[in-house]
Amino acid sequence: MTAAVPTSLDEKLQLIAEFEQRRRTTILTRLLNRIGPTRAFAAVYRRLGPAVDPWLMHKTDGKVISRWYGFPFLLLTTTGAKSGQKRVQPLLYIRDRRDFAIVGTNFGQKHHPAWTANLLAHPQGEVEVGPVRLAVTAELADADTWQRLWPSFAAVYPGYPSYLSRTGGRKPRMFVLHPLG
């Protein structure tokens, strides 16, 4: 017997909440918390992560990522600002009630990541959290929202404050992703 496919937004958000509850801190989580903020890790991961993580997420419905990494992780599909092509980016996220929030620290580089320009040009996208896909519309966080949500990002992953200190004064773009029915 196969499980029923969720159809309503509430059903999808409930499945995501159940998926999130299974996430655990592991030895790898602690290791990533320790080495993740380093420039060396950022240089390697920003090249490997976007290739390996989506593949791993699709092959296992996100189970391996959530169990191994222990972080809230999603795949964001955007439309390229210049190319018009679909682009997939693995990102950590936090929840803001029914919404998802993501931040473009770009591992502390001096420029914004491309996916943020994609969302500015084409705010419609899709997120994949575990086995659930949701259409979303992105809203650039205003200053108050940014200040309110930033501490939650830093609590989820201690690399974020380190990345922020390396941006050369550039404030990373933060987006709130509103799920669509």
Secondary structure per residue as TSV (DSSP state, phi and psi in degrees):
chain	resnum	aa	ss	phi	psi
A	1	M	-	360.0	130.3
A	2	T	-	-95.0	150.3
A	3	A	-	-71.1	148.5
A	4	A	-	-67.2	140.7
A	5	V	-	-82.1	125.9
A	6	P	-	-65.0	138.1
A	7	T	-	-114.5	-36.6
A	8	S	S	-87.1	158.8
A	9	L	H	-60.5	-42.3
A	10	D	H	-60.8	-41.1
A	11	E	H	-64.1	-41.9
A	12	K	H	-65.1	-44.0
A	13	L	H	-65.2	-34.0
A	14	Q	H	-65.9	-42.8
A	15	L	H	-62.5	-39.9
A	16	I	H	-64.0	-43.4
A	17	A	H	-60.2	-41.7
A	18	E	H	-64.9	-40.6
A	19	F	H	-62.0	-43.9
A	20	E	H	-62.6	-32.8
A	21	Q	H	-66.6	-22.6
A	22	R	T	-84.0	-7.3
A	23	R	-	-70.2	137.0
A	24	R	-	-134.4	150.8
A	25	T	-	-76.8	131.4
A	26	T	-	-124.0	179.3
A	27	I	H	-60.8	-39.5
A	28	L	H	-64.8	-38.3
A	29	T	H	-58.1	-48.0
A	30	R	H	-64.1	-38.3
A	31	L	H	-64.9	-45.1
A	32	L	H	-64.4	-36.4
A	33	N	H	-62.6	-32.8
A	34	R	H	-81.1	-47.9
A	35	I	H	-92.3	-19.9
A	36	G	T	-54.9	-40.2
A	37	P	T	-70.6	-10.3
A	38	T	S	-76.3	151.9
A	39	R	H	-62.7	-37.7
A	40	A	H	-63.7	-46.2
A	41	F	H	-62.5	-45.1
A	42	A	H	-59.3	-41.6
A	43	A	H	-62.7	-38.3
A	44	V	H	-78.4	-49.1
A	45	Y	H	-66.8	-34.8
A	46	R	H	-66.8	-16.0
A	47	R	H	-95.3	-38.5
A	48	L	H	-87.6	-41.4
A	49	G	H	-54.0	-48.7
A	50	P	H	-63.5	-18.9
A	51	A	H	-93.0	-44.6
A	52	V	H	-78.9	-46.4
A	53	D	H	-62.0	-45.2
A	54	P	H	-62.0	-40.6
A	55	W	H	-59.7	-49.2
A	56	L	H	-63.7	-39.6
A	57	M	H	-64.1	-45.1
A	58	H	H	-66.7	-38.6
A	59	K	H	-67.7	-27.9
A	60	T	H	-123.1	14.7
A	61	D	T	53.1	32.0
A	62	G	T	81.0	-3.2
A	63	K	H	-64.8	-43.3
A	64	V	H	-66.8	-43.6
A	65	I	H	-59.0	-48.6
A	66	S	H	-68.8	-36.4
A	67	R	H	-77.1	-39.9
A	68	W	H	-78.8	-53.1
A	69	Y	H	-75.7	-40.9
A	70	G	-	77.6	15.3
A	71	F	S	-110.9	154.3
A	72	P	-	-72.3	117.1
A	73	F	E	-130.4	135.5
A	74	L	E	-136.9	162.7
A	75	L	E	-106.2	127.4
A	76	L	E	-106.4	125.1
A	77	T	E	-105.8	123.1
A	78	T	E	-121.9	172.1
A	79	T	E	-106.2	127.2
A	80	G	-	-55.6	132.3
A	81	A	T	-61.5	-38.1
A	82	K	T	-100.5	-42.4
A	83	S	T	-83.8	-27.8
A	84	G	-	76.4	1.8
A	85	Q	-	-83.7	151.7
A	86	K	E	-71.7	136.5
A	87	R	E	-128.7	138.8
A	88	V	E	-117.4	131.3
A	89	Q	E	-131.5	125.8
A	90	P	E	-78.7	133.8
A	91	L	E	-143.8	149.7
A	92	L	E	-79.3	152.8
A	93	Y	-	-142.7	165.7
A	94	I	E	-126.6	159.1
A	95	R	E	-98.2	140.9
A	96	D	E	-127.6	85.3
A	97	R	T	59.9	-118.4
A	98	R	T	-82.3	-14.1
A	99	D	E	-90.9	165.2
A	100	F	E	-114.6	140.9
A	101	A	E	-119.8	138.9
A	102	I	E	-133.7	154.6
A	103	V	E	-135.7	138.4
A	104	G	E	-98.5	72.3
A	105	T	-	-73.6	-22.9
A	106	N	G	54.2	36.2
A	107	F	G	58.3	25.0
A	108	G	G	86.1	9.1
A	109	Q	-	-70.1	164.2
A	110	K	S	-78.3	-9.9
A	111	H	S	-117.9	157.6
A	112	H	-	-71.1	147.3
A	113	P	-	-68.8	152.1
A	114	A	H	-60.0	-35.0
A	115	W	H	-61.8	-26.2
A	116	T	H	-71.3	-37.8
A	117	A	H	-65.7	-36.3
A	118	N	H	-60.2	-45.2
A	119	L	H	-68.3	-34.0
A	120	L	H	-64.8	-39.7
A	121	A	H	-78.1	-37.8
A	122	H	-	-136.8	89.0
A	123	P	-	-69.2	-11.8
A	124	Q	E	-81.5	135.0
A	125	G	E	-156.5	-163.2
A	126	E	E	-143.9	142.6
A	127	V	E	-118.2	150.4
A	128	E	E	-126.4	117.2
A	129	V	E	-121.9	113.0
A	130	G	T	58.2	-130.6
A	131	P	T	-87.7	5.0
A	132	V	E	-108.3	133.2
A	133	R	E	-111.5	136.7
A	134	L	E	-134.2	136.1
A	135	A	E	-74.8	141.6
A	136	V	E	-137.5	160.4
A	137	T	E	-122.7	135.1
A	138	A	E	-96.6	140.3
A	139	E	E	-127.0	125.7
A	140	L	E	-65.2	127.8
A	141	A	-	-67.1	135.8
A	142	D	-	-78.0	175.4
A	143	A	H	-59.9	-41.2
A	144	D	H	-65.8	-43.8
A	145	T	H	-64.1	-42.1
A	146	W	H	-58.2	-49.3
A	147	Q	H	-63.9	-37.2
A	148	R	H	-69.9	-39.2
A	149	L	H	-90.7	-25.7
A	150	W	H	-53.0	-44.8
A	151	P	H	-58.3	-31.1
A	152	S	H	-69.1	-37.0
A	153	F	H	-64.1	-45.4
A	154	A	H	-63.5	-31.9
A	155	A	H	-72.5	-35.4
A	156	V	H	-72.0	-40.2
A	157	Y	-	-143.4	112.5
A	158	P	T	-68.4	-7.0
A	159	G	H	-72.0	-24.0
A	160	Y	H	-59.4	-48.2
A	161	P	H	-60.1	-35.4
A	162	S	H	-64.8	-43.5
A	163	Y	H	-61.5	-42.3
A	164	L	H	-59.6	-38.0
A	165	S	H	-69.5	-17.1
A	166	R	T	-100.9	1.3
A	167	T	S	-79.1	-3.5
A	168	G	T	70.6	30.3
A	169	G	T	90.8	-7.0
A	170	R	-	-72.2	127.1
A	171	K	-	-85.7	120.5
A	172	P	-	-59.9	143.1
A	173	R	E	-74.0	132.9
A	174	M	E	-117.3	139.4
A	175	F	E	-124.6	144.5
A	176	V	E	-104.7	124.8
A	177	L	E	-101.2	116.4
A	178	H	E	-94.5	117.4
A	179	P	E	-63.6	142.5
A	180	L	-	-106.8	144.7
A	181	G	-	-65.0	360.0
